[in-house]
Amino acid sequence: MNPAPPTREPAAFPADREVLHRAVERLFGAPDAGSVAAVCETLLSDWHVRARLGWRPLGVEEAPFTAGRMELAEDPQGLRVLVLEPESPLSEPLRERLAWFGRLAGTRMRQQAETARLYEAISRLALAERLQRALFAIAEQAGTERNMGEMMRSLHAIVGSLMYAENFYIVLYDEATDSVRFPYYADAADRDPPSPERSVPLSDLEHSLTWNLLKGGRAMMGSIEELNRTVPDRLVLIGPDCEHWLGVPLLREAKVVGGIVIQSYRADTQYTTQDRELLCYVAQHVQAALEKRQAQAELERRVADRTAALREANRVLRQQVLQRQRGERLQAALFRIAELASTSEGLDTFYSAVHRVIGGLLYARNFYIALVDEDSGQLTFPYSVDEVDNVPAPRLHGRGATEYVLRHGKPLLADSAELERLTTLGEIQRQGTHSLCWLGVPLVWGEKVMGVLAVQSYTPEHTYNERDQELLTFVSYHIANALQRKHTAESLKQAYAGLERRVTERTRALALANRDLREQIAERERVERRLKYETLHDSLTGLPNRTLLLQRMEQALERYRGEPEEGGFAVLFIDLDRFKVINDSVGHLVGDDLLFQVGGRIRACLKTRDVVARLGGDEFAVLLEGIVDPATAVAVAERVIGELQVPFRLGAKEIFTSASIGVALPGPHYQKPEELLRDADAAMYRAKDEGRHRAAVFDDRLRREALSLLELESDLRRGLARNEFVPFYQPIVALEDGHVVGYEALLRWHHPDRGLLAPGEFLIIAEEAGCAESIDWQIFEQVCAQAPALLGKDGFVSINVSGRHFRLPDLDARLLALLAEHGLPPRQVRIEVTERALLDNPAQVKRILENMRSRGVRVALDDFGTGYSSLSYLHQYPFETLKIDRSFITELPREGDGQGLAVVRAIQVLADSLNMLVIAEGIEEEHQRQALMRVGCRYGQGFLFARPQPIGVWLPADPTPAVA
């Protein structure tokens, strides 16, 4: 402490000297700045000075400045100044005395500041010393041999020596499993502390204080309310509520691996910032101690595991050595037994040698072999060595221990007590001298127990155990095999003589069998050749069939690929014209004879190396070798056509026929012979289309047409799957005023590449591909679904039903079910059929149409006048409407009457007489409408009124058609 500076006491008033001395004494006894200010207040009161005394922060001027104000003393500890503000001006002597006393007060406050600094330094020094001792203790705990629980309690005590830590726990976090464990937990209020060995998923503690400490990775301190304001989410309290809580994380390489928490349940005990910083510092050393202790424990565990593993490996190794020694002895014994079995010495020598081998493995002073004689059924003892008894005589099966093993077929290891027990139970009857230990194992060959191998002991020094039983059992298998080989060798000698005799007889029989077998093989080869010929040739004409032709074409195609210029060939596809008519008129027998003669004539037109084949029916194919240009192939085809023009004499009849021939030549694009045959077939159809009785060569145009047809067929099937077929609606109007009375649904195809296609561009191909019916039903489905919105409550929609659909007996049921499914009244539907649809199965067509007419569906005869136009159709079938074909409408004259108008007038008169409606199709000119109105036709459709459009075009107009 610095000495007080000397000061000169001012001249005092005589009456105030005693007051001044008391004030000075109290001043130097004041413990703090507040006491100094109190002494000054008392002195001012004693001197009757009316003034206000207060503190002002150091370095801050107050405004406004008060006259007569005095700064008495400065408090360096609190960084403030003691200021005197008198109510009235002070005399100069009094101001001097007050200034002198203020200097004393400043000196005293400087002394107090110095003393406080010294006390603080001493306190920090003591705290540092305690902290150092605590850290040494923590480091010492890491090296002690005490268990983890004792070490944790010691760490608790160490932290308790630095701050209040009655309630203390350590939590460890495992990032790999996202779980926590509480290795130490001391809490005065928690009655259910967590187990130190059990790991808890961190998600079970979500939003708790511990969870926030581990997730935040920073120290947390405060009351529950304060902590609740600092965390991002609302706290979830687990366990008793505390008054104050302090937790710091345990870090390893900037990652949170745990935490240390202390908490207070006392209202008068709270933690300070110094406690938090101290606990953070201590936590680093605790973490190091825990890691060191855990590493030491892990090392000790590994050393213990390694020691135990080495001890176990050493034990196993010793056992393996012993086992190997036993195995070597056993292997030598087995080799010896196998060697004995292969020698030509007698059985007595073999038995003695076996006894010596077993004696090298276990105690066998008393040993015998018992065998069952298969002829007599007796139990014999071919070998026996015993210290007490003689060799047992053969006997019938009794109740001895040997018979017990024979009956059960399993080993018997019995001491005297076990033998007595079996005797008491009646399982055995003891014979001869009683042994103290008896071991017998069965001898098994051919899955039958044929004998017993037994050893016994009469003294307690030699006993047998389970290992001896296992050893003798194992050896018994090899002895049994050796005995079996010995007995088998004797049997073989006897069998060899009989075998040689039987071999001689068998050789003679095999020679006879071989002769028969050769005859059977020759017959089979003949049958195979015949079957092969029949497989590759036509049974009617004897010509090669499609299979043989394709094989020869494949060979020709291979030669062509190797030598295109010299390996040329051509394929002719021949089809007889009007063969079906001939076959149906004169009969199949004559037709078969015709086919036979046709094959012969075609063969006569060819060279020897050419191949003519019948493909089936009236179709033939020819492979011409050495063809280099199409002209040569066409010349051969025309020669065949000319030859087939010559009349055929079939019995008493003379038959005329002709042929159409398609020619195909190879090219680089052909990969399979079937492709050539396909193109020749296509060329043949072209020849038929051009008038028959001719030949046509397959060229690029035909190839493009075939590819186009193939692509179109594929597109049709894909279009069906993608619902590309849609109905377009053309209005049917009243000719007088043009108002709409109904619609006809017409098929259109939204092709993805070729745009919108009309039926004429694809319908024929669809019929040939067999998908036309599916397209129609797709249109029927859409029309029934769209018609309610299109028609409203009045009007009708017409759908075209082709003759193919009438082949199905349930067509009417399917159509009516479709109408019911979409809620479309039958009276708003008309089906249009052509006269061609009435030709096939007219009874079934009539039944279907009458059933639908009875249900309310109207029926229209489409394209009337272009077919047979039979009046019987109108009489027999329930038609309600006639539709005049557009070919008659286009012939209507602009002025006057003509033949076309007369035909239309006749149709109209006929319909009127039968009470039928007439609808004219294809009206495109105004004069046509006028002409139709003159003859009394009331309804029509055509481009004059509207083109077919999708339903979206007609829906906005909201038509309200009248009933036709």
DOTI-961875 format. One line per 3 residues: number of its first residue (from 1); their letters; for each residue x, y, z of C-alpha. Coordinates in steps of 0.5 Angstrom, whole numbers, plus 500, padded with zeros to 3 digits. Example, Ala and Ser with C-alpha at 12.3 -4.5 7.8 and 13.67 -1.06 7.14 Angstrom:
2
1	as	525/491/516 ~ 527/498/514 .
//
This chain:
964
1	mnp	500/500/500 ~ 503/507/498 ~ 504/512/504 .
4	app	499/518/504 ~ 502/524/502 ~ 504/529/507 .
7	tre	499/535/508 ~ 499/541/512 ~ 493/542/516 .
10	paa	490/549/515 ~ 489/554/521 ~ 483/551/524 .
13	fpa	477/555/528 ~ 479/554/535 ~ 472/551/536 .
16	dre	472/546/530 ~ 479/543/532 ~ 476/537/536 .
19	vlh	470/536/530 ~ 476/536/525 ~ 480/531/529 .
22	rav	474/526/530 ~ 472/527/522 ~ 479/525/520 .
25	erl	480/519/525 ~ 473/516/522 ~ 476/518/515 .
28	fga	482/513/515 ~ 477/508/518 ~ 472/508/513 .
31	pda	472/501/509 ~ 469/504/502 ~ 468/510/498 .
34	gsv	461/510/501 ~ 463/511/508 ~ 468/516/506 .
37	aav	462/520/503 ~ 458/519/509 ~ 464/522/513 .
40	cet	464/528/509 ~ 456/529/510 ~ 457/528/518 .
43	lls	463/534/517 ~ 459/538/513 ~ 453/538/518 .
46	dwh	458/539/524 ~ 460/545/521 ~ 453/547/519 .
49	vra	455/548/512 ~ 448/547/508 ~ 450/544/501 .
52	rlg	449/538/497 ~ 454/532/496 ~ 454/527/490 .
55	wrp	458/523/486 ~ 459/525/478 ~ 462/520/473 .
58	lgv	470/521/472 ~ 471/526/466 ~ 464/528/465 .
61	eea	462/535/466 ~ 455/537/468 ~ 451/543/465 .
64	pft	450/548/467 ~ 456/549/471 ~ 454/551/478 .
67	agr	457/557/482 ~ 461/555/488 ~ 461/548/486 .
70	mel	467/544/489 ~ 470/537/487 ~ 472/534/494 .
73	aed	475/527/492 ~ 476/522/486 ~ 474/515/487 .
76	pqg	479/511/482 ~ 476/504/484 ~ 469/507/482 .
79	lrv	471/512/477 ~ 467/518/480 ~ 468/524/483 .
82	lvl	465/527/490 ~ 462/534/488 ~ 460/539/493 .
85	epe	454/544/491 ~ 453/549/497 ~ 447/553/497 .
88	spl	450/559/498 ~ 457/562/497 ~ 462/559/502 .
91	sep	468/563/505 ~ 475/563/503 ~ 477/560/509 .
94	lre	472/555/509 ~ 473/553/502 ~ 480/552/504 .
97	rla	479/547/510 ~ 474/543/505 ~ 479/543/500 .
100	wfg	484/540/505 ~ 479/535/508 ~ 477/533/500 .
103	rla	485/531/499 ~ 485/527/505 ~ 478/523/503 .
106	gtr	482/522/496 ~ 488/519/499 ~ 483/515/503 .
109	mrq	480/512/497 ~ 486/511/493 ~ 488/507/499 .
112	qae	482/503/499 ~ 483/502/491 ~ 490/499/492 .
115	tar	487/495/498 ~ 482/492/494 ~ 486/491/488 .
118	lye	491/487/492 ~ 485/483/495 ~ 483/481/488 .
121	ais	490/479/486 ~ 490/475/492 ~ 484/472/491 .
124	rla	486/470/484 ~ 492/467/486 ~ 488/463/491 .
127	lae	483/461/485 ~ 489/459/481 ~ 492/455/486 .
130	rlq	486/451/487 ~ 485/451/480 ~ 492/448/479 .
133	ral	491/443/484 ~ 484/441/481 ~ 487/440/474 .
136	fai	493/436/477 ~ 488/432/481 ~ 484/431/474 .
139	aeq	490/429/471 ~ 492/424/476 ~ 485/421/476 .
142	agt	487/419/469 ~ 493/415/471 ~ 490/411/477 .
145	ern	487/404/477 ~ 481/406/480 ~ 475/404/476 .
148	mge	471/409/472 ~ 465/410/477 ~ 470/412/482 .
151	mmr	474/416/478 ~ 467/420/476 ~ 466/421/483 .
154	slh	473/424/484 ~ 472/429/478 ~ 465/431/482 .
157	aiv	469/432/488 ~ 474/436/484 ~ 469/441/481 .
160	gsl	466/441/487 ~ 472/444/490 ~ 472/450/485 .
163	mya	464/452/485 ~ 458/449/488 ~ 457/443/484 .
166	enf	452/438/489 ~ 448/436/483 ~ 453/434/477 .
169	yiv	453/430/471 ~ 457/428/465 ~ 454/426/459 .
172	lyd	457/423/453 ~ 455/423/446 ~ 456/418/440 .
175	eat	455/421/433 ~ 456/414/430 ~ 449/412/433 .
178	dsv	446/419/435 ~ 446/417/442 ~ 448/419/449 .
181	rfp	450/416/455 ~ 450/418/462 ~ 457/415/466 .
184	yya	456/419/472 ~ 450/422/475 ~ 449/426/482 .
187	daa	443/429/483 ~ 439/431/490 ~ 432/432/487 .
190	drd	432/427/481 ~ 429/420/484 ~ 430/416/477 .
193	pps	437/417/475 ~ 439/414/468 ~ 443/408/468 .
196	per	451/409/467 ~ 451/403/462 ~ 445/404/458 .
199	svp	445/409/451 ~ 439/413/450 ~ 437/416/443 .
202	lsd	439/423/443 ~ 432/424/439 ~ 429/422/446 .
205	leh	432/428/449 ~ 430/433/444 ~ 429/440/446 .
208	slt	431/439/453 ~ 437/443/456 ~ 442/437/455 .
211	wnl	440/436/447 ~ 441/444/446 ~ 448/444/450 .
214	lkg	450/438/445 ~ 447/441/439 ~ 449/448/440 .
217	gra	456/446/442 ~ 457/452/447 ~ 456/454/454 .
220	mmg	449/455/457 ~ 448/458/464 ~ 442/461/467 .
223	sie	435/460/470 ~ 430/456/466 ~ 426/463/464 .
226	eln	433/466/462 ~ 435/459/458 ~ 428/459/455 .
229	rtv	429/466/451 ~ 436/464/449 ~ 434/457/445 .
232	pdr	431/457/438 ~ 425/453/440 ~ 421/452/447 .
235	lvl	425/448/452 ~ 422/441/454 ~ 424/440/461 .
238	igp	426/433/463 ~ 427/431/471 ~ 426/436/477 .
241	dce	426/444/475 ~ 432/447/478 ~ 433/454/480 .
244	hwl	440/455/476 ~ 443/451/471 ~ 450/451/468 .
247	gvp	453/446/462 ~ 459/446/458 ~ 461/442/452 .
250	llr	466/437/452 ~ 470/438/445 ~ 474/434/441 .
253	eak	477/437/435 ~ 472/442/435 ~ 466/436/435 .
256	vvg	462/436/441 ~ 463/429/444 ~ 459/430/451 .
259	giv	458/435/456 ~ 459/437/464 ~ 453/440/467 .
262	iqs	452/443/474 ~ 445/445/477 ~ 442/449/483 .
265	yra	436/447/487 ~ 437/453/492 ~ 434/460/490 .
268	dtq	440/463/494 ~ 445/460/490 ~ 447/462/482 .
271	ytt	453/461/478 ~ 457/467/475 ~ 460/468/469 .
274	qdr	467/466/472 ~ 464/460/474 ~ 462/459/467 .
277	ell	469/460/464 ~ 472/456/470 ~ 468/450/468 .
280	cyv	469/451/461 ~ 477/451/462 ~ 476/445/467 .
283	aqh	472/441/462 ~ 478/441/457 ~ 482/437/462 .
286	vqa	476/433/464 ~ 475/431/457 ~ 483/430/456 .
289	ale	483/425/463 ~ 476/422/460 ~ 480/420/453 .
292	krq	486/418/457 ~ 482/414/461 ~ 478/411/456 .
295	aqa	484/410/452 ~ 488/406/457 ~ 481/402/459 .
298	ele	481/400/451 ~ 488/398/451 ~ 488/394/458 .
301	rrv	482/391/455 ~ 485/389/448 ~ 491/386/452 .
304	adr	487/382/456 ~ 483/380/450 ~ 490/378/446 .
307	taa	492/375/452 ~ 486/371/453 ~ 486/369/445 .
310	lre	494/367/446 ~ 492/363/452 ~ 486/359/448 .
313	anr	490/359/442 ~ 496/355/446 ~ 491/351/449 .
316	vlr	488/349/442 ~ 495/348/439 ~ 497/343/445 .
319	qqv	490/340/444 ~ 492/339/436 ~ 499/337/438 .
322	lqr	496/331/442 ~ 490/330/437 ~ 495/330/431 .
325	qrg	499/325/435 ~ 493/321/436 ~ 491/321/429 .
328	erl	498/319/427 ~ 498/313/431 ~ 490/312/429 .
331	qaa	492/313/421 ~ 498/308/422 ~ 493/303/425 .
334	lfr	488/304/419 ~ 494/303/414 ~ 496/297/418 .
337	iae	489/294/418 ~ 488/296/410 ~ 495/293/409 .
340	las	493/286/413 ~ 486/286/409 ~ 490/286/402 .
343	tse	495/280/404 ~ 494/273/402 ~ 495/270/409 .
346	gld	490/267/413 ~ 484/270/418 ~ 488/267/424 .
349	tfy	494/271/422 ~ 489/277/421 ~ 486/277/427 .
352	sav	492/277/431 ~ 495/283/427 ~ 489/287/429 .
355	hrv	489/285/436 ~ 496/288/436 ~ 494/294/432 .
358	igg	488/295/437 ~ 493/294/443 ~ 497/300/441 .
361	lly	491/305/441 ~ 488/303/448 ~ 488/297/453 .
364	arn	487/291/450 ~ 490/285/454 ~ 483/282/454 .
367	fyi	480/282/447 ~ 476/278/443 ~ 472/278/436 .
370	alv	465/275/436 ~ 462/274/429 ~ 455/271/427 .
373	ded	455/265/422 ~ 450/266/417 ~ 449/259/415 .
376	sgq	448/256/422 ~ 446/263/426 ~ 450/262/431 .
379	ltf	455/266/435 ~ 462/264/434 ~ 469/267/437 .
382	pys	474/266/431 ~ 479/270/436 ~ 479/271/443 .
385	vde	485/273/448 ~ 483/273/456 ~ 487/273/462 .
388	vdn	482/269/466 ~ 477/266/461 ~ 478/261/456 .
391	vpa	476/262/449 ~ 468/262/449 ~ 465/256/445 .
394	prl	460/258/439 ~ 453/259/442 ~ 446/261/440 .
397	hgr	444/268/441 ~ 443/269/449 ~ 443/275/453 .
400	gat	450/276/454 ~ 453/283/453 ~ 455/281/446 .
403	eyv	448/279/444 ~ 446/286/447 ~ 451/290/442 .
406	lrh	448/285/436 ~ 441/287/438 ~ 441/294/439 .
409	gkp	447/295/433 ~ 450/301/437 ~ 457/301/442 .
412	lla	456/299/450 ~ 461/302/455 ~ 459/299/462 .
415	dsa	463/299/468 ~ 461/294/474 ~ 455/298/476 .
418	ele	452/299/469 ~ 453/292/468 ~ 449/290/474 .
421	rlt	444/295/472 ~ 443/292/466 ~ 443/285/469 .
424	tlg	437/287/474 ~ 433/290/468 ~ 434/283/464 .
427	eiq	437/286/458 ~ 444/282/459 ~ 446/275/463 .
430	rqg	453/276/466 ~ 457/270/464 ~ 464/268/466 .
433	ths	468/272/470 ~ 465/279/472 ~ 469/284/469 .
436	lcw	470/291/472 ~ 469/295/465 ~ 467/292/459 .
439	lgv	467/296/452 ~ 464/293/446 ~ 462/296/439 .
442	plv	459/293/433 ~ 462/290/426 ~ 457/292/421 .
445	wge	458/291/413 ~ 452/291/408 ~ 448/295/413 .
448	kvm	448/289/418 ~ 451/288/424 ~ 455/282/423 .
451	gvl	459/281/429 ~ 462/285/435 ~ 469/287/437 .
454	avq	470/287/445 ~ 475/289/450 ~ 475/288/458 .
457	syt	478/290/464 ~ 478/286/471 ~ 482/291/475 .
460	peh	481/298/477 ~ 487/301/474 ~ 485/300/467 .
463	tyn	478/303/465 ~ 475/305/459 ~ 472/312/457 .
466	erd	468/315/452 ~ 474/317/448 ~ 476/310/448 .
469	qel	469/308/445 ~ 469/313/440 ~ 476/311/438 .
472	ltf	474/303/438 ~ 468/305/434 ~ 472/308/428 .
475	vsy	477/303/428 ~ 471/298/428 ~ 469/301/421 .
478	hia	475/299/418 ~ 476/292/421 ~ 469/291/419 .
481	nal	471/293/412 ~ 477/289/412 ~ 473/283/414 .
484	qrk	468/284/409 ~ 474/284/404 ~ 477/278/406 .
487	hta	470/274/406 ~ 469/277/399 ~ 476/275/397 .
490	esl	474/268/398 ~ 467/268/395 ~ 470/272/389 .
493	kqa	475/266/388 ~ 468/261/387 ~ 465/266/383 .
496	yag	470/267/378 ~ 469/260/375 ~ 462/261/375 .
499	ler	463/268/371 ~ 468/265/366 ~ 462/260/364 .
502	rvt	457/265/364 ~ 461/270/360 ~ 462/264/355 .
505	ert	455/263/354 ~ 453/271/354 ~ 458/272/348 .
508	ral	455/267/344 ~ 448/270/346 ~ 451/277/344 .
511	ala	453/275/337 ~ 446/273/336 ~ 443/280/339 .
514	nrd	448/284/335 ~ 446/280/328 ~ 439/282/330 .
517	lre	441/289/332 ~ 444/291/325 ~ 438/289/322 .
520	qia	434/293/326 ~ 439/299/325 ~ 438/298/317 .
523	ere	431/298/318 ~ 431/304/322 ~ 436/308/317 .
526	rve	431/306/312 ~ 425/309/316 ~ 429/315/317 .
529	rrl	430/316/310 ~ 423/316/308 ~ 421/320/314 .
532	kye	426/325/312 ~ 424/325/305 ~ 416/326/307 .
535	tlh	418/332/311 ~ 422/335/306 ~ 417/333/300 .
538	dsl	409/334/298 ~ 405/328/299 ~ 401/330/293 .
541	tgl	405/332/288 ~ 412/329/290 ~ 415/336/289 .
544	pnr	419/339/295 ~ 415/343/300 ~ 416/350/303 .
547	tll	422/347/308 ~ 426/344/303 ~ 425/350/298 .
550	lqr	427/355/304 ~ 434/351/305 ~ 436/351/298 .
553	meq	434/359/298 ~ 438/360/304 ~ 444/356/300 .
556	ale	443/360/294 ~ 443/367/298 ~ 449/365/301 .
559	ryr	453/364/295 ~ 450/370/292 ~ 453/374/298 .
562	gep	460/371/296 ~ 459/372/289 ~ 454/377/287 .
565	eeg	455/377/279 ~ 456/369/279 ~ 451/367/284 .
568	gfa	445/370/281 ~ 438/366/282 ~ 431/368/282 .
571	vlf	424/366/285 ~ 418/365/282 ~ 411/365/286 .
574	idl	406/361/282 ~ 398/361/283 ~ 393/358/279 .
577	drf	387/362/277 ~ 380/360/278 ~ 383/353/282 .
580	kvi	377/354/287 ~ 372/354/282 ~ 375/348/278 .
583	nds	376/344/285 ~ 368/346/287 ~ 365/344/281 .
586	vgh	369/338/279 ~ 371/335/286 ~ 377/335/290 .
589	lvg	380/328/287 ~ 380/332/280 ~ 383/338/283 .
592	ddl	389/334/286 ~ 390/330/280 ~ 390/337/276 .
595	lfq	395/339/282 ~ 400/333/280 ~ 400/334/273 .
598	vgg	401/342/274 ~ 407/340/278 ~ 410/336/272 .
601	rir	409/341/267 ~ 412/346/271 ~ 418/341/272 .
604	acl	419/340/265 ~ 420/347/264 ~ 426/348/268 .
607	ktr	433/346/268 ~ 435/340/272 ~ 438/344/278 .
610	dvv	432/348/279 ~ 428/347/284 ~ 420/347/284 .
613	arl	416/346/290 ~ 409/346/292 ~ 407/351/298 .
616	ggd	400/349/299 ~ 393/349/296 ~ 394/352/288 .
619	efa	401/355/290 ~ 408/353/287 ~ 415/356/288 .
622	vll	421/355/283 ~ 428/357/285 ~ 432/358/278 .
625	egi	439/358/279 ~ 444/362/275 ~ 439/368/273 .
628	vdp	443/374/272 ~ 438/379/270 ~ 430/380/270 .
631	ata	429/378/263 ~ 431/371/263 ~ 427/370/269 .
634	vav	421/373/266 ~ 422/369/260 ~ 422/362/264 .
637	aer	415/365/267 ~ 412/366/261 ~ 414/359/258 .
640	vig	411/356/265 ~ 405/360/263 ~ 404/358/256 .
643	elq	405/351/258 ~ 400/351/263 ~ 395/354/258 .
646	vpf	395/347/254 ~ 388/343/256 ~ 389/338/262 .
649	rlg	386/331/260 ~ 383/329/267 ~ 379/322/266 .
652	ake	373/324/261 ~ 374/331/262 ~ 378/337/259 .
655	ift	380/342/264 ~ 383/349/262 ~ 387/353/267 .
658	sas	392/359/267 ~ 397/362/272 ~ 399/368/275 .
661	igv	407/369/277 ~ 411/373/281 ~ 418/374/280 .
664	alp	423/376/285 ~ 431/377/284 ~ 436/377/290 .
667	gph	439/384/293 ~ 444/386/298 ~ 438/388/303 .
670	yqk	435/381/303 ~ 437/377/309 ~ 433/371/310 .
673	pee	430/367/304 ~ 423/368/307 ~ 423/375/305 .
676	llr	425/373/297 ~ 419/369/298 ~ 414/374/301 .
679	dad	416/379/295 ~ 415/374/290 ~ 408/373/293 .
682	aam	407/381/292 ~ 409/381/285 ~ 404/375/284 .
685	yra	398/379/287 ~ 400/385/282 ~ 400/380/276 .
688	kde	393/378/278 ~ 391/385/279 ~ 393/387/272 .
691	grh	389/382/269 ~ 392/375/271 ~ 395/370/266 .
694	raa	401/374/266 ~ 408/375/270 ~ 410/381/274 .
697	vfd	417/383/277 ~ 418/385/284 ~ 421/392/283 .
700	drl	422/398/288 ~ 415/401/287 ~ 412/394/290 .
703	rre	417/394/295 ~ 416/401/297 ~ 408/399/297 .
706	als	409/393/301 ~ 413/397/306 ~ 408/403/306 .
709	lle	403/397/307 ~ 407/394/313 ~ 408/401/316 .
712	les	401/403/316 ~ 399/396/319 ~ 404/398/325 .
715	dlr	401/405/325 ~ 394/402/325 ~ 395/398/331 .
718	rgl	399/403/335 ~ 394/408/333 ~ 389/403/337 .
721	arn	393/403/343 ~ 394/411/343 ~ 386/412/341 .
724	efv	388/416/335 ~ 381/414/332 ~ 376/419/333 .
727	pfy	369/421/330 ~ 367/427/326 ~ 360/429/326 .
730	qpi	357/431/319 ~ 350/435/321 ~ 344/432/317 .
733	val	339/438/316 ~ 332/439/313 ~ 333/441/306 .
736	edg	327/447/307 ~ 330/451/312 ~ 337/448/313 .
739	hvv	336/447/321 ~ 340/441/324 ~ 336/434/325 .
742	gye	341/430/327 ~ 349/428/326 ~ 352/422/322 .
745	all	359/420/326 ~ 364/419/321 ~ 371/415/322 .
748	rwh	377/420/322 ~ 385/418/324 ~ 389/423/327 .
751	hpd	396/420/324 ~ 402/423/328 ~ 406/424/322 .
754	rgl	401/424/316 ~ 396/428/319 ~ 388/427/319 .
757	lap	386/421/314 ~ 379/419/312 ~ 377/412/312 .
760	gef	379/411/304 ~ 386/411/306 ~ 387/406/311 .
763	lii	380/402/312 ~ 382/396/307 ~ 388/395/310 .
766	aee	385/395/317 ~ 380/390/314 ~ 386/386/312 .
769	agc	390/386/318 ~ 384/384/322 ~ 383/391/327 .
772	aes	377/394/323 ~ 372/392/328 ~ 377/394/334 .
775	idw	377/401/331 ~ 369/401/330 ~ 368/399/337 .
778	qif	373/405/339 ~ 369/410/335 ~ 362/407/338 .
781	eqv	365/408/345 ~ 367/415/344 ~ 360/417/340 .
784	caq	356/414/346 ~ 360/418/351 ~ 360/425/347 .
787	apa	352/424/344 ~ 349/426/350 ~ 353/433/350 .
790	llg	352/434/343 ~ 344/432/342 ~ 341/434/348 .
793	kdg	334/431/349 ~ 332/431/342 ~ 336/429/335 .
796	fvs	339/423/333 ~ 346/421/331 ~ 348/415/326 .
799	inv	353/410/326 ~ 356/406/321 ~ 356/398/322 .
802	sgr	359/394/317 ~ 357/387/315 ~ 363/384/319 .
805	hfr	360/386/326 ~ 354/382/324 ~ 358/375/324 .
808	lpd	357/376/332 ~ 351/373/335 ~ 351/378/341 .
811	lda	352/385/337 ~ 345/387/339 ~ 347/386/346 .
814	rll	353/389/346 ~ 351/396/343 ~ 345/396/347 .
817	all	350/395/353 ~ 354/401/351 ~ 348/405/350 .
820	aeh	346/404/357 ~ 353/405/360 ~ 353/412/357 .
823	glp	346/414/359 ~ 344/415/351 ~ 337/413/350 .
826	prq	336/408/344 ~ 331/413/340 ~ 337/418/339 .
829	vri	341/413/335 ~ 341/410/328 ~ 345/405/325 .
832	evt	347/405/318 ~ 348/398/314 ~ 349/397/307 .
835	era	346/392/302 ~ 352/388/303 ~ 352/387/310 .
838	lld	345/383/309 ~ 348/378/304 ~ 352/374/310 .
841	npa	347/370/314 ~ 341/374/313 ~ 337/370/319 .
844	qvk	342/373/324 ~ 342/380/321 ~ 335/380/321 .
847	ril	334/378/328 ~ 339/383/331 ~ 336/389/327 .
850	enm	329/387/329 ~ 331/386/336 ~ 335/393/336 .
853	rsr	329/396/333 ~ 324/393/338 ~ 329/397/343 .
856	gvr	328/404/340 ~ 334/404/336 ~ 333/406/328 .
859	val	335/403/322 ~ 337/406/316 ~ 339/403/309 .
862	ddf	346/406/307 ~ 348/407/300 ~ 341/405/297 .
865	gtg	341/404/289 ~ 348/402/289 ~ 348/395/291 .
868	yss	342/390/289 ~ 337/394/291 ~ 332/389/292 .
871	lsy	325/390/294 ~ 325/384/299 ~ 330/388/303 .
874	lhq	325/393/304 ~ 320/388/306 ~ 324/383/310 .
877	ypf	328/388/314 ~ 326/393/319 ~ 329/399/316 .
880	etl	326/406/318 ~ 330/410/313 ~ 333/410/306 .
883	kid	340/414/305 ~ 341/416/297 ~ 348/415/295 .
886	rsf	352/421/293 ~ 353/418/286 ~ 345/419/284 .
889	ite	346/426/287 ~ 352/428/283 ~ 348/426/277 .
892	lpr	342/431/278 ~ 341/436/273 ~ 341/444/274 .
895	egd	335/445/270 ~ 329/440/268 ~ 328/433/269 .
898	gqg	333/428/267 ~ 335/420/268 ~ 338/422/275 .
901	lav	332/426/278 ~ 327/420/275 ~ 331/415/279 .
904	vra	331/419/286 ~ 324/421/285 ~ 323/413/284 .
907	iqv	326/412/291 ~ 322/418/294 ~ 316/415/292 .
910	lad	318/408/294 ~ 320/410/301 ~ 313/414/302 .
913	sln	309/408/300 ~ 313/404/305 ~ 313/410/310 .
916	mlv	320/411/310 ~ 324/417/311 ~ 329/419/305 .
919	iae	336/422/307 ~ 340/425/301 ~ 348/424/301 .
922	gie	353/428/298 ~ 349/435/297 ~ 354/440/294 .
925	eeh	351/445/290 ~ 344/449/291 ~ 341/446/285 .
928	qrq	342/439/288 ~ 338/441/294 ~ 332/445/290 .
931	alm	332/438/285 ~ 331/434/291 ~ 326/439/294 .
934	rvg	322/438/288 ~ 321/431/288 ~ 319/431/296 .
937	cry	326/429/299 ~ 326/433/306 ~ 333/431/309 .
940	gqg	340/431/307 ~ 347/432/308 ~ 353/434/304 .
943	flf	359/440/304 ~ 353/445/302 ~ 351/445/309 .
946	arp	357/443/313 ~ 363/439/312 ~ 365/433/318 .
949	qpi	368/436/324 ~ 370/434/331 ~ 365/435/336 .
952	gvw	368/441/339 ~ 366/445/333 ~ 359/443/334 .
955	lpa	358/444/342 ~ 359/452/342 ~ 353/453/337 .
958	dpt	348/449/342 ~ 344/446/337 ~ 337/444/339 .
961	pav	335/439/333 ~ 328/437/331 ~ 326/430/331 .
964	a	326/427/324 .
//
